[in-house]
């Protein structure tokens, strides 16, 4: 008998007879399940719990709100996806065309993007690499991320989001789930923000016109 077999035999003897396996409940949440309440309000509440700043406005006030939030961080230039020309009052937007190199993105220091959808239960914004979201590096290098979320794209749950993103996955697009500013507690259990992405997340939720 090898040393490995000897150790495994001792483990089996110590464990004794195999206990009966308990029945595992399978009542998982499914996509499309009906829910009561206001999904957009829940999303705003949950996103704020992740220390993201959340502002709601209408389409007519979007440029002014984006400008105000940019000024709050001393931002005068913002990178943006090449296919989406965001208007930001009082600030210059720099299209990602040709693709901005990491040093340039870092020097600009802020980005404004749209989003594919948002998840109410988890306060998560999802970027899909499409025209509104832009390429992945665009939202990861700058220190400040202003993200526009259309109220109509807010879904209740993660299963709802996965179902809605199936086509993006089939096309091989990178999908990024963002729950608050980038943060880690890997080093001595001390929370550090801005390690893997922006340290500041500003979410602007655009309500539909009545």
C-alpha positions in Angstrom: 0.0 0.0 0.0 1.3 3.4 -0.9 1.5 6.3 1.5 -1.4 7.9 -0.3 -3.6 4.8 0.0 -2.7 4.5 3.7 -3.7 8.1 4.4 -7.0 7.8 2.5 -7.8 4.5 4.3 -7.3 6.2 7.7 -9.6 9.1 6.6 -12.3 6.6 5.6 -12.0 4.8 9.0 -12.2 8.0 10.8 -15.3 9.1 8.9 -17.1 5.9 9.5 -20.2 4.8 7.5 -21.3 7.2 4.9 -24.2 9.3 6.2 -27.3 9.7 4.1 -27.2 12.7 1.9 -29.8 15.3 2.7 -32.3 16.4 0.1 -31.1 19.6 -1.5 -33.8 22.2 -2.2 -34.0 23.2 -5.8 -36.3 26.2 -5.6 -34.0 28.5 -7.5 -35.1 31.9 -8.8 -35.8 31.7 -12.5 -35.7 34.3 -15.2 -39.0 36.0 -15.8 -40.4 35.4 -12.3 -43.0 38.0 -11.4 -42.0 40.4 -8.7 -43.8 43.2 -6.8 -42.4 46.6 -6.2 -40.3 49.2 -8.1 -37.2 47.6 -9.7 -35.5 50.9 -10.5 -35.9 52.2 -6.9 -34.5 49.0 -5.6 -31.5 49.1 -7.9 -30.8 52.7 -6.8 -30.9 51.7 -3.2 -28.7 48.6 -3.6 -26.1 50.5 -5.8 -25.8 53.2 -3.1 -25.1 50.5 -0.5 -21.9 49.8 -2.6 -20.9 53.4 -2.1 -21.8 54.3 -5.7 -23.3 57.7 -6.1 -26.7 57.4 -7.8 -28.6 60.3 -9.5 -31.9 60.1 -11.3 -33.0 62.4 -14.1 -34.8 62.7 -17.4 -33.3 62.7 -20.8 -33.6 66.4 -21.1 -31.4 66.9 -18.0 -28.8 64.2 -18.7 -26.1 66.4 -20.1 -26.4 68.8 -17.2 -26.4 66.1 -14.6 -23.3 64.4 -16.2 -21.6 67.8 -16.2 -22.4 68.4 -12.5 -21.2 65.0 -11.5 -18.0 65.5 -13.5 -17.3 68.9 -11.9 -17.9 67.3 -8.5 -14.7 65.3 -9.1 -12.8 68.1 -10.8 -13.1 66.4 -14.2 -13.0 68.5 -17.4 -12.2 65.7 -19.9 -13.8 62.3 -20.2 -13.2 59.4 -22.5 -16.3 57.8 -24.1 -17.1 55.0 -26.5 -16.4 55.8 -30.1 -20.0 55.0 -31.2 -21.8 57.0 -28.6 -21.4 60.8 -28.5 -22.2 61.7 -24.9 -22.9 65.3 -24.2 -21.4 66.5 -20.9 -22.1 70.1 -20.0 -18.8 72.0 -19.3 -16.5 69.1 -20.1 -14.8 67.7 -23.2 -15.5 64.2 -24.3 -12.7 62.2 -26.0 -14.0 59.4 -28.3 -12.2 56.1 -28.1 -11.4 56.2 -31.9 -8.7 55.2 -32.6 -8.6 53.2 -29.4 -7.0 55.3 -26.6 -3.8 53.7 -25.2 -3.7 53.0 -21.4 -1.5 55.9 -20.6 -3.8 58.3 -22.3 -6.8 56.8 -20.6 -5.0 57.2 -17.3 -4.1 60.8 -18.0 -7.7 61.6 -18.9 -8.8 60.1 -15.6 -12.5 59.7 -16.2 -14.9 58.0 -18.6 -18.6 58.2 -19.4 -20.3 55.1 -20.8 -23.8 53.6 -21.2 -24.7 50.1 -20.0 -26.4 47.0 -21.3 -28.6 46.6 -18.3 -28.7 46.8 -14.5 -29.8 44.3 -11.8 -32.1 45.6 -9.0 -31.5 42.8 -6.5 -27.7 43.3 -6.4 -27.3 47.0 -7.5 -25.1 45.8 -10.4 -24.4 47.6 -13.7 -23.6 45.3 -16.6 -21.5 46.4 -19.6 -21.5 44.2 -22.7 -18.8 45.7 -24.9 -21.4 47.1 -27.3 -21.7 50.6 -28.7 -23.0 52.2 -25.5 -20.7 50.3 -23.1 -17.5 50.5 -25.2 -14.5 48.2 -24.9 -13.6 46.8 -21.6 -10.4 48.7 -21.0 -12.3 52.0 -21.4 -14.2 51.5 -18.2 -11.3 49.9 -16.2 -8.4 52.3 -16.5 -9.8 55.8 -15.7 -10.2 56.6 -12.0 -13.8 57.9 -12.3 -16.6 56.1 -14.2 -19.8 57.9 -15.0 -22.3 55.2 -16.1 -25.6 55.9 -17.7 -28.4 53.4 -16.9 -31.7 53.5 -18.8 -34.6 52.8 -16.4 -36.1 50.5 -19.0 -33.1 48.2 -18.9 -33.2 47.5 -15.1 -34.1 43.9 -14.5 -35.0 42.3 -11.2 -32.5 39.4 -10.8 -29.3 37.9 -11.9 -31.2 35.1 -13.8 -33.1 37.8 -15.7 -29.7 39.4 -16.6 -28.1 36.2 -17.7 -31.1 35.4 -19.9 -31.0 38.9 -21.4 -27.2 38.7 -22.1 -27.4 35.3 -23.8 -27.0 36.8 -27.3 -23.9 38.9 -26.2 -22.3 35.7 -24.8 -23.0 33.9 -28.1 -21.2 36.7 -30.0 -18.2 36.4 -27.7 -18.5 39.8 -26.2 -16.8 40.4 -22.8 -19.5 41.1 -20.2 -18.5 43.0 -17.1 -20.6 43.1 -13.9 -19.9 46.2 -11.8 -21.2 46.4 -8.2 -19.8 49.6 -6.8 -16.3 51.0 -7.2 -13.4 48.6 -7.6 -12.2 47.4 -4.2 -10.3 44.6 -2.6 -9.5 43.5 0.9 -6.9 40.8 -0.1 -4.0 42.6 1.6 -4.2 42.4 5.4 -8.0 42.6 5.2 -7.8 46.3 4.6 -10.2 47.7 2.0 -8.4 49.4 -0.8 -10.4 51.0 -3.7 -9.3 51.5 -7.3 -7.1 48.4 -7.5 -8.8 46.6 -10.5 -10.8 49.6 -11.9 -12.3 53.0 -11.0 -12.3 54.0 -7.4 -15.3 56.3 -8.0 -18.5 55.1 -9.6 -21.2 57.6 -10.5 -24.5 56.1 -11.8 -27.0 58.3 -13.6 -30.4 56.6 -14.0 -32.4 58.0 -16.9 -36.1 57.8 -16.3 -38.5 57.3 -19.2 -40.6 60.3 -20.3 -44.2 60.0 -19.1 
